Amino acid sequence: MNLSERITFNPQQCGGKPCIRGLRVRVKDILEMLAGGMTADEILEDYPYLEREDIAAALDYAARQSDHPVLVSS
């Protein structure tokens, strides 16, 4: 998946937070809806301008952000 096509950053929009395709829907918004128990179908019904691939991109973006190196001191 090419995240650069789905996840956008604009300092003039939503405080520069990662958004979906330049829309005012933040990645965080999608993640919170999923965490709150909404299904992808429910999100798409409430936000008809979103696409299933947008939700997958939000999840992929979050997974990549949480994969950080672990530093161990000796």
PDB file of N, CA, C and O in Angstrom:
ATOM      1  N   MET A   1       0.852  -1.180   0.000  1.00  0.00           N
ATOM      2  CA  MET A   1       0.000   0.000   0.000  1.00  0.00           C
ATOM      3  C   MET A   1       0.893   1.236   0.000  1.00  0.00           C
ATOM      4  O   MET A   1       1.847   1.325   0.773  1.00  0.00           O
ATOM      5  N   ASN A   2       0.580   2.168  -0.856  1.00  0.00           N
ATOM      6  CA  ASN A   2       1.328   3.413  -0.915  1.00  0.00           C
ATOM      7  C   ASN A   2       0.657   4.438  -0.007  1.00  0.00           C
ATOM      8  O   ASN A   2      -0.323   5.076  -0.390  1.00  0.00           O
ATOM      9  N   LEU A   3       1.196   4.588   1.197  1.00  0.00           N
ATOM     10  CA  LEU A   3       0.592   5.497   2.166  1.00  0.00           C
ATOM     11  C   LEU A   3       0.578   6.935   1.686  1.00  0.00           C
ATOM     12  O   LEU A   3      -0.325   7.692   2.044  1.00  0.00           O
ATOM     13  N   SER A   4       1.564   7.332   0.878  1.00  0.00           N
ATOM     14  CA  SER A   4       1.629   8.729   0.444  1.00  0.00           C
ATOM     15  C   SER A   4       0.419   9.117  -0.404  1.00  0.00           C
ATOM     16  O   SER A   4       0.125  10.304  -0.543  1.00  0.00           O
ATOM     17  N   GLU A   5      -0.273   8.156  -0.962  1.00  0.00           N
ATOM     18  CA  GLU A   5      -1.482   8.450  -1.724  1.00  0.00           C
ATOM     19  C   GLU A   5      -2.698   8.614  -0.820  1.00  0.00           C
ATOM     20  O   GLU A   5      -3.657   9.288  -1.196  1.00  0.00           O
ATOM     21  N   ARG A   6      -2.675   8.026   0.334  1.00  0.00           N
ATOM     22  CA  ARG A   6      -3.836   8.035   1.229  1.00  0.00           C
ATOM     23  C   ARG A   6      -3.651   8.936   2.449  1.00  0.00           C
ATOM     24  O   ARG A   6      -4.600   9.585   2.889  1.00  0.00           O
ATOM     25  N   ILE A   7      -2.451   8.978   2.990  1.00  0.00           N
ATOM     26  CA  ILE A   7      -2.182   9.749   4.209  1.00  0.00           C
ATOM     27  C   ILE A   7      -1.465  11.027   3.811  1.00  0.00           C
ATOM     28  O   ILE A   7      -0.389  10.986   3.215  1.00  0.00           O
ATOM     29  N   THR A   8      -2.068  12.165   4.147  1.00  0.00           N
ATOM     30  CA  THR A   8      -1.499  13.451   3.764  1.00  0.00           C
ATOM     31  C   THR A   8      -1.231  14.303   4.995  1.00  0.00           C
ATOM     32  O   THR A   8      -1.853  14.135   6.044  1.00  0.00           O
ATOM     33  N   PHE A   9      -0.291  15.216   4.835  1.00  0.00           N
ATOM     34  CA  PHE A   9       0.084  16.155   5.903  1.00  0.00           C
ATOM     35  C   PHE A   9       0.041  17.556   5.317  1.00  0.00           C
ATOM     36  O   PHE A   9       0.658  17.828   4.287  1.00  0.00           O
ATOM     37  N   ASN A  10      -0.686  18.438   5.976  1.00  0.00           N
ATOM     38  CA  ASN A  10      -0.775  19.821   5.532  1.00  0.00           C
ATOM     39  C   ASN A  10      -0.780  20.703   6.779  1.00  0.00           C
ATOM     40  O   ASN A  10      -1.708  20.622   7.583  1.00  0.00           O
ATOM     41  N   PRO A  11       0.242  21.542   6.952  1.00  0.00           N
ATOM     42  CA  PRO A  11       0.301  22.390   8.149  1.00  0.00           C
ATOM     43  C   PRO A  11      -0.907  23.321   8.289  1.00  0.00           C
ATOM     44  O   PRO A  11      -1.198  23.791   9.388  1.00  0.00           O
ATOM     45  N   GLN A  12      -1.603  23.586   7.197  1.00  0.00           N
ATOM     46  CA  GLN A  12      -2.763  24.471   7.221  1.00  0.00           C
ATOM     47  C   GLN A  12      -4.072  23.737   7.480  1.00  0.00           C
ATOM     48  O   GLN A  12      -5.143  24.344   7.489  1.00  0.00           O
ATOM     49  N   GLN A  13      -3.979  22.431   7.689  1.00  0.00           N
ATOM     50  CA  GLN A  13      -5.184  21.630   7.878  1.00  0.00           C
ATOM     51  C   GLN A  13      -5.008  20.707   9.082  1.00  0.00           C
ATOM     52  O   GLN A  13      -4.036  19.957   9.166  1.00  0.00           O
ATOM     53  N   CYS A  14      -5.945  20.772   9.994  1.00  0.00           N
ATOM     54  CA  CYS A  14      -5.942  19.900  11.180  1.00  0.00           C
ATOM     55  C   CYS A  14      -4.612  19.957  11.921  1.00  0.00           C
ATOM     56  O   CYS A  14      -4.156  18.951  12.465  1.00  0.00           O
ATOM     57  N   GLY A  15      -3.995  21.128  11.942  1.00  0.00           N
ATOM     58  CA  GLY A  15      -2.748  21.310  12.687  1.00  0.00           C
ATOM     59  C   GLY A  15      -1.590  20.476  12.169  1.00  0.00           C
ATOM     60  O   GLY A  15      -0.644  20.196  12.904  1.00  0.00           O
ATOM     61  N   GLY A  16      -1.663  20.078  10.903  1.00  0.00           N
ATOM     62  CA  GLY A  16      -0.583  19.283  10.327  1.00  0.00           C
ATOM     63  C   GLY A  16      -0.643  17.804  10.674  1.00  0.00           C
ATOM     64  O   GLY A  16       0.264  17.045  10.333  1.00  0.00           O
ATOM     65  N   LYS A  17      -1.702  17.395  11.346  1.00  0.00           N
ATOM     66  CA  LYS A  17      -1.857  15.978  11.712  1.00  0.00           C
ATOM     67  C   LYS A  17      -2.109  15.147  10.454  1.00  0.00           C
ATOM     68  O   LYS A  17      -2.629  15.670   9.468  1.00  0.00           O
ATOM     69  N   PRO A  18      -1.750  13.864  10.472  1.00  0.00           N
ATOM     70  CA  PRO A  18      -1.996  13.018   9.309  1.00  0.00           C
ATOM     71  C   PRO A  18      -3.499  12.873   9.044  1.00  0.00           C
ATOM     72  O   PRO A  18      -4.279  12.533   9.934  1.00  0.00           O
ATOM     73  N   CYS A  19      -3.871  13.140   7.799  1.00  0.00           N
ATOM     74  CA  CYS A  19      -5.273  13.082   7.369  1.00  0.00           C
ATOM     75  C   CYS A  19      -5.418  12.111   6.212  1.00  0.00           C
ATOM     76  O   CYS A  19      -4.437  11.636   5.641  1.00  0.00           O
ATOM     77  N   ILE A  20      -6.651  11.834   5.888  1.00  0.00           N
ATOM     78  CA  ILE A  20      -6.962  10.950   4.780  1.00  0.00           C
ATOM     79  C   ILE A  20      -7.174  11.771   3.518  1.00  0.00           C
ATOM     80  O   ILE A  20      -8.093  12.588   3.455  1.00  0.00           O
ATOM     81  N   ARG A  21      -6.332  11.561   2.518  1.00  0.00           N
ATOM     82  CA  ARG A  21      -6.454  12.141   1.180  1.00  0.00           C
ATOM     83  C   ARG A  21      -6.779  13.630   1.173  1.00  0.00           C
ATOM     84  O   ARG A  21      -7.552  14.089   0.333  1.00  0.00           O
ATOM     85  N   GLY A  22      -6.203  14.381   2.091  1.00  0.00           N
ATOM     86  CA  GLY A  22      -6.428  15.818   2.111  1.00  0.00           C
ATOM     87  C   GLY A  22      -7.780  16.233   2.667  1.00  0.00           C
ATOM     88  O   GLY A  22      -8.113  17.418   2.686  1.00  0.00           O
ATOM     89  N   LEU A  23      -8.555  15.263   3.117  1.00  0.00           N
ATOM     90  CA  LEU A  23      -9.845  15.560   3.741  1.00  0.00           C
ATOM     91  C   LEU A  23      -9.611  15.971   5.188  1.00  0.00           C
ATOM     92  O   LEU A  23      -8.522  15.770   5.725  1.00  0.00           O
ATOM     93  N   ARG A  24     -10.594  16.526   5.797  1.00  0.00           N
ATOM     94  CA  ARG A  24     -10.476  16.888   7.212  1.00  0.00           C
ATOM     95  C   ARG A  24     -10.902  15.721   8.100  1.00  0.00           C
ATOM     96  O   ARG A  24     -11.632  15.890   9.076  1.00  0.00           O
ATOM     97  N   VAL A  25     -10.434  14.560   7.741  1.00  0.00           N
ATOM     98  CA  VAL A  25     -10.621  13.350   8.543  1.00  0.00           C
ATOM     99  C   VAL A  25      -9.230  12.870   8.915  1.00  0.00           C
ATOM    100  O   VAL A  25      -8.457  12.428   8.064  1.00  0.00           O
ATOM    101  N   ARG A  26      -8.924  12.967  10.210  1.00  0.00           N
ATOM    102  CA  ARG A  26      -7.595  12.577  10.670  1.00  0.00           C
ATOM    103  C   ARG A  26      -7.497  11.063  10.800  1.00  0.00           C
ATOM    104  O   ARG A  26      -8.493  10.374  11.024  1.00  0.00           O
ATOM    105  N   VAL A  27      -6.278  10.565  10.656  1.00  0.00           N
ATOM    106  CA  VAL A  27      -6.017   9.154  10.905  1.00  0.00           C
ATOM    107  C   VAL A  27      -6.510   8.804  12.300  1.00  0.00           C
ATOM    108  O   VAL A  27      -7.113   7.752  12.507  1.00  0.00           O
ATOM    109  N   LYS A  28      -6.252   9.682  13.247  1.00  0.00           N
ATOM    110  CA  LYS A  28      -6.664   9.466  14.631  1.00  0.00           C
ATOM    111  C   LYS A  28      -8.182   9.280  14.746  1.00  0.00           C
ATOM    112  O   LYS A  28      -8.648   8.457  15.534  1.00  0.00           O
ATOM    113  N   ASP A  29      -8.945  10.034  13.970  1.00  0.00           N
ATOM    114  CA  ASP A  29     -10.407   9.907  14.008  1.00  0.00           C
ATOM    115  C   ASP A  29     -10.840   8.493  13.629  1.00  0.00           C
ATOM    116  O   ASP A  29     -11.685   7.891  14.292  1.00  0.00           O
ATOM    117  N   ILE A  30     -10.255   7.977  12.563  1.00  0.00           N
ATOM    118  CA  ILE A  30     -10.599   6.622  12.116  1.00  0.00           C
ATOM    119  C   ILE A  30     -10.194   5.592  13.162  1.00  0.00           C
ATOM    120  O   ILE A  30     -10.956   4.676  13.471  1.00  0.00           O
ATOM    121  N   LEU A  31      -8.993   5.747  13.703  1.00  0.00           N
ATOM    122  CA  LEU A  31      -8.529   4.797  14.717  1.00  0.00           C
ATOM    123  C   LEU A  31      -9.421   4.828  15.959  1.00  0.00           C
ATOM    124  O   LEU A  31      -9.713   3.782  16.540  1.00  0.00           O
ATOM    125  N   GLU A  32      -9.849   6.012  16.364  1.00  0.00           N
ATOM    126  CA  GLU A  32     -10.724   6.117  17.537  1.00  0.00           C
ATOM    127  C   GLU A  32     -12.090   5.477  17.280  1.00  0.00           C
ATOM    128  O   GLU A  32     -12.667   4.846  18.165  1.00  0.00           O
ATOM    129  N   MET A  33     -12.599   5.650  16.055  1.00  0.00           N
ATOM    130  CA  MET A  33     -13.881   5.014  15.741  1.00  0.00           C
ATOM    131  C   MET A  33     -13.754   3.495  15.787  1.00  0.00           C
ATOM    132  O   MET A  33     -14.623   2.814  16.331  1.00  0.00           O
ATOM    133  N   LEU A  34     -12.683   2.966  15.224  1.00  0.00           N
ATOM    134  CA  LEU A  34     -12.468   1.515  15.261  1.00  0.00           C
ATOM    135  C   LEU A  34     -12.274   1.038  16.695  1.00  0.00           C
ATOM    136  O   LEU A  34     -12.829   0.011  17.085  1.00  0.00           O
ATOM    137  N   ALA A  35     -11.499   1.765  17.475  1.00  0.00           N
ATOM    138  CA  ALA A  35     -11.259   1.387  18.872  1.00  0.00           C
ATOM    139  C   ALA A  35     -12.544   1.454  19.691  1.00  0.00           C
ATOM    140  O   ALA A  35     -12.714   0.719  20.664  1.00  0.00           O
ATOM    141  N   GLY A  36     -13.439   2.342  19.284  1.00  0.00           N
ATOM    142  CA  GLY A  36     -14.715   2.480  19.981  1.00  0.00           C
ATOM    143  C   GLY A  36     -15.739   1.426  19.593  1.00  0.00           C
ATOM    144  O   GLY A  36     -16.846   1.397  20.131  1.00  0.00           O
ATOM    145  N   GLY A  37     -15.366   0.563  18.660  1.00  0.00           N
ATOM    146  CA  GLY A  37     -16.249  -0.541  18.319  1.00  0.00           C
ATOM    147  C   GLY A  37     -16.956  -0.422  16.980  1.00  0.00           C
ATOM    148  O   GLY A  37     -17.690  -1.330  16.590  1.00  0.00           O
ATOM    149  N   MET A  38     -16.749   0.683  16.265  1.00  0.00           N
ATOM    150  CA  MET A  38     -17.379   0.805  14.951  1.00  0.00           C
ATOM    151  C   MET A  38     -16.701  -0.142  13.969  1.00  0.00           C
ATOM    152  O   MET A  38     -15.496  -0.380  14.052  1.00  0.00           O
ATOM    153  N   THR A  39     -17.468  -0.668  13.060  1.00  0.00           N
ATOM    154  CA  THR A  39     -16.909  -1.498  12.006  1.00  0.00           C
ATOM    155  C   THR A  39     -16.544  -0.606  10.825  1.00  0.00           C
ATOM    156  O   THR A  39     -16.979   0.542  10.743  1.00  0.00           O
ATOM    157  N   ALA A  40     -15.748  -1.141   9.922  1.00  0.00           N
ATOM    158  CA  ALA A  40     -15.394  -0.394   8.722  1.00  0.00           C
ATOM    159  C   ALA A  40     -16.658  -0.036   7.939  1.00  0.00           C
ATOM    160  O   ALA A  40     -16.764   1.069   7.408  1.00  0.00           O
ATOM    161  N   ASP A  41     -17.603  -0.950   7.864  1.00  0.00           N
ATOM    162  CA  ASP A  41     -18.845  -0.673   7.144  1.00  0.00           C
ATOM    163  C   ASP A  41     -19.619   0.478   7.772  1.00  0.00           C
ATOM    164  O   ASP A  41     -20.193   1.299   7.058  1.00  0.00           O
ATOM    165  N   GLU A  42     -19.640   0.546   9.096  1.00  0.00           N
ATOM    166  CA  GLU A  42     -20.334   1.642   9.775  1.00  0.00           C
ATOM    167  C   GLU A  42     -19.642   2.978   9.512  1.00  0.00           C
ATOM    168  O   GLU A  42     -20.305   3.994   9.302  1.00  0.00           O
ATOM    169  N   ILE A  43     -18.320   2.972   9.524  1.00  0.00           N
ATOM    170  CA  ILE A  43     -17.569   4.198   9.246  1.00  0.00           C
ATOM    171  C   ILE A  43     -17.859   4.661   7.818  1.00  0.00           C
ATOM    172  O   ILE A  43     -18.105   5.844   7.579  1.00  0.00           O
ATOM    173  N   LEU A  44     -17.829   3.726   6.879  1.00  0.00           N
ATOM    174  CA  LEU A  44     -18.083   4.082   5.482  1.00  0.00           C
ATOM    175  C   LEU A  44     -19.513   4.568   5.269  1.00  0.00           C
ATOM    176  O   LEU A  44     -19.767   5.400   4.398  1.00  0.00           O
ATOM    177  N   GLU A  45     -20.425   4.060   6.049  1.00  0.00           N
ATOM    178  CA  GLU A  45     -21.815   4.523   5.950  1.00  0.00           C
ATOM    179  C   GLU A  45     -21.938   5.953   6.484  1.00  0.00           C
ATOM    180  O   GLU A  45     -22.645   6.776   5.901  1.00  0.00           O
ATOM    181  N   ASP A  46     -21.251   6.248   7.591  1.00  0.00           N
ATOM    182  CA  ASP A  46     -21.303   7.587   8.186  1.00  0.00           C
ATOM    183  C   ASP A  46     -20.477   8.612   7.405  1.00  0.00           C
ATOM    184  O   ASP A  46     -20.778   9.806   7.434  1.00  0.00           O
ATOM    185  N   TYR A  47     -19.448   8.151   6.717  1.00  0.00           N
ATOM    186  CA  TYR A  47     -18.544   9.027   5.962  1.00  0.00           C
ATOM    187  C   TYR A  47     -18.443   8.491   4.534  1.00  0.00           C
ATOM    188  O   TYR A  47     -17.446   7.862   4.179  1.00  0.00           O
ATOM    189  N   PRO A  48     -19.454   8.732   3.722  1.00  0.00           N
ATOM    190  CA  PRO A  48     -19.508   8.126   2.387  1.00  0.00           C
ATOM    191  C   PRO A  48     -18.382   8.557   1.448  1.00  0.00           C
ATOM    192  O   PRO A  48     -18.147   7.907   0.430  1.00  0.00           O
ATOM    193  N   TYR A  49     -17.691   9.631   1.774  1.00  0.00           N
ATOM    194  CA  TYR A  49     -16.567  10.082   0.945  1.00  0.00           C
ATOM    195  C   TYR A  49     -15.285   9.326   1.261  1.00  0.00           C
ATOM    196  O   TYR A  49     -14.287   9.493   0.560  1.00  0.00           O
ATOM    197  N   LEU A  50     -15.291   8.497   2.304  1.00  0.00           N
ATOM    198  CA  LEU A  50     -14.138   7.647   2.596  1.00  0.00           C
ATOM    199  C   LEU A  50     -14.245   6.359   1.796  1.00  0.00           C
ATOM    200  O   LEU A  50     -15.325   5.965   1.357  1.00  0.00           O
ATOM    201  N   GLU A  51     -13.109   5.720   1.620  1.00  0.00           N
ATOM    202  CA  GLU A  51     -13.045   4.442   0.921  1.00  0.00           C
ATOM    203  C   GLU A  51     -12.447   3.403   1.861  1.00  0.00           C
ATOM    204  O   GLU A  51     -11.709   3.738   2.788  1.00  0.00           O
ATOM    205  N   ARG A  52     -12.769   2.158   1.613  1.00  0.00           N
ATOM    206  CA  ARG A  52     -12.267   1.071   2.457  1.00  0.00           C
ATOM    207  C   ARG A  52     -10.741   1.118   2.550  1.00  0.00           C
ATOM    208  O   ARG A  52     -10.169   0.830   3.602  1.00  0.00           O
ATOM    209  N   GLU A  53     -10.089   1.482   1.450  1.00  0.00           N
ATOM    210  CA  GLU A  53      -8.624   1.580   1.431  1.00  0.00           C
ATOM    211  C   GLU A  53      -8.119   2.673   2.362  1.00  0.00           C
ATOM    212  O   GLU A  53      -6.995   2.584   2.857  1.00  0.00           O
ATOM    213  N   ASP A  54      -8.928   3.710   2.615  1.00  0.00           N
ATOM    214  CA  ASP A  54      -8.548   4.765   3.554  1.00  0.00           C
ATOM    215  C   ASP A  54      -8.437   4.210   4.969  1.00  0.00           C
ATOM    216  O   ASP A  54      -7.519   4.557   5.711  1.00  0.00           O
ATOM    217  N   ILE A  55      -9.370   3.356   5.330  1.00  0.00           N
ATOM    218  CA  ILE A  55      -9.355   2.751   6.663  1.00  0.00           C
ATOM    219  C   ILE A  55      -8.150   1.824   6.790  1.00  0.00           C
ATOM    220  O   ILE A  55      -7.471   1.822   7.817  1.00  0.00           O
ATOM    221  N   ALA A  56      -7.888   1.050   5.767  1.00  0.00           N
ATOM    222  CA  ALA A  56      -6.714   0.174   5.785  1.00  0.00           C
ATOM    223  C   ALA A  56      -5.432   1.004   5.885  1.00  0.00           C
ATOM    224  O   ALA A  56      -4.499   0.620   6.590  1.00  0.00           O
ATOM    225  N   ALA A  57      -5.383   2.132   5.187  1.00  0.00           N
ATOM    226  CA  ALA A  57      -4.201   2.993   5.236  1.00  0.00           C
ATOM    227  C   ALA A  57      -4.006   3.575   6.633  1.00  0.00           C
ATOM    228  O   ALA A  57      -2.874   3.683   7.105  1.00  0.00           O
ATOM    229  N   ALA A  58      -5.096   3.948   7.297  1.00  0.00           N
ATOM    230  CA  ALA A  58      -5.002   4.476   8.660  1.00  0.00           C
ATOM    231  C   ALA A  58      -4.427   3.424   9.603  1.00  0.00           C
ATOM    232  O   ALA A  58      -3.579   3.732  10.441  1.00  0.00           O
ATOM    233  N   LEU A  59      -4.887   2.190   9.468  1.00  0.00           N
ATOM    234  CA  LEU A  59      -4.359   1.108  10.300  1.00  0.00           C
ATOM    235  C   LEU A  59      -2.895   0.826   9.988  1.00  0.00           C
ATOM    236  O   LEU A  59      -2.093   0.609  10.897  1.00  0.00           O
ATOM    237  N   ASP A  60      -2.553   0.829   8.721  1.00  0.00           N
ATOM    238  CA  ASP A  60      -1.163   0.591   8.317  1.00  0.00           C
ATOM    239  C   ASP A  60      -0.259   1.700   8.840  1.00  0.00           C
ATOM    240  O   ASP A  60       0.841   1.437   9.327  1.00  0.00           O
ATOM    241  N   TYR A  61      -0.724   2.932   8.737  1.00  0.00           N
ATOM    242  CA  TYR A  61       0.053   4.071   9.240  1.00  0.00           C
ATOM    243  C   TYR A  61       0.295   3.922  10.746  1.00  0.00           C
ATOM    244  O   TYR A  61       1.415   4.120  11.218  1.00  0.00           O
ATOM    245  N   ALA A  62      -0.740   3.577  11.488  1.00  0.00           N
ATOM    246  CA  ALA A  62      -0.605   3.410  12.936  1.00  0.00           C
ATOM    247  C   ALA A  62       0.360   2.282  13.270  1.00  0.00           C
ATOM    248  O   ALA A  62       1.169   2.406  14.190  1.00  0.00           O
ATOM    249  N   ALA A  63       0.280   1.188  12.531  1.00  0.00           N
ATOM    250  CA  ALA A  63       1.190   0.063  12.777  1.00  0.00           C
ATOM    251  C   ALA A  63       2.633   0.479  12.536  1.00  0.00           C
ATOM    252  O   ALA A  63       3.522   0.120  13.309  1.00  0.00           O
ATOM    253  N   ARG A  64       2.867   1.219  11.490  1.00  0.00           N
ATOM    254  CA  ARG A  64       4.235   1.667  11.192  1.00  0.00           C
ATOM    255  C   ARG A  64       4.751   2.642  12.244  1.00  0.00           C
ATOM    256  O   ARG A  64       5.939   2.636  12.568  1.00  0.00           O
ATOM    257  N   GLN A  65       3.866   3.476  12.774  1.00  0.00           N
ATOM    258  CA  GLN A  65       4.271   4.438  13.792  1.00  0.00           C
ATOM    259  C   GLN A  65       4.629   3.766  15.110  1.00  0.00           C
ATOM    260  O   GLN A  65       5.458   4.268  15.870  1.00  0.00           O
ATOM    261  N   SER A  66       4.001   2.635  15.373  1.00  0.00           N
ATOM    262  CA  SER A  66       4.259   1.953  16.648  1.00  0.00           C
ATOM    263  C   SER A  66       5.460   1.030  16.578  1.00  0.00           C
ATOM    264  O   SER A  66       5.859   0.473  17.601  1.00  0.00           O
ATOM    265  N   ASP A  67       6.041   0.853  15.421  1.00  0.00           N
ATOM    266  CA  ASP A  67       7.185  -0.025  15.249  1.00  0.00           C
ATOM    267  C   ASP A  67       8.465   0.804  15.339  1.00  0.00           C
ATOM    268  O   ASP A  67       8.996   1.272  14.332  1.00  0.00           O
ATOM    269  N   HIS A  68       8.937   0.968  16.554  1.00  0.00           N
ATOM    270  CA  HIS A  68      10.131   1.778  16.784  1.00  0.00           C
ATOM    271  C   HIS A  68      11.233   0.922  17.380  1.00  0.00           C
ATOM    272  O   HIS A  68      10.959  -0.103  18.004  1.00  0.00           O
ATOM    273  N   PRO A  69      12.471   1.333  17.192  1.00  0.00           N
ATOM    274  CA  PRO A  69      13.562   0.552  17.759  1.00  0.00           C
ATOM    275  C   PRO A  69      13.535   0.599  19.288  1.00  0.00           C
ATOM    276  O   PRO A  69      13.152   1.603  19.890  1.00  0.00           O
ATOM    277  N   VAL A  70      13.944  -0.491  19.887  1.00  0.00           N
ATOM    278  CA  VAL A  70      14.054  -0.569  21.340  1.00  0.00           C
ATOM    279  C   VAL A  70      15.527  -0.448  21.688  1.00  0.00           C
ATOM    280  O   VAL A  70      16.359  -1.224  21.219  1.00  0.00           O
ATOM    281  N   LEU A  71      15.829   0.529  22.506  1.00  0.00           N
ATOM    282  CA  LEU A  71      17.199   0.755  22.930  1.00  0.00           C
ATOM    283  C   LEU A  71      17.415   0.113  24.299  1.00  0.00           C
ATOM    284  O   LEU A  71      16.635   0.325  25.228  1.00  0.00           O
ATOM    285  N   VAL A  72      18.454  -0.652  24.405  1.00  0.00           N
ATOM    286  CA  VAL A  72      18.763  -1.324  25.651  1.00  0.00           C
ATOM    287  C   VAL A  72      20.097  -0.765  26.160  1.00  0.00           C
ATOM    288  O   VAL A  72      21.105  -0.789  25.454  1.00  0.00           O
ATOM    289  N   SER A  73      20.080  -0.271  27.378  1.00  0.00           N
ATOM    290  CA  SER A  73      21.341   0.236  27.939  1.00  0.00           C
ATOM    291  C   SER A  73      22.100  -0.910  28.595  1.00  0.00           C
ATOM    292  O   SER A  73      21.519  -1.848  29.141  1.00  0.00           O
ATOM    293  N   SER A  74      23.392  -0.795  28.520  1.00  0.00           N
ATOM    294  CA  SER A  74      24.198  -1.879  29.103  1.00  0.00           C
ATOM    295  C   SER A  74      24.889  -1.429  30.352  1.00  0.00           C
ATOM    296  O   SER A  74      25.609  -2.210  30.974  1.00  0.00           O
TER     297      SER A  74
END
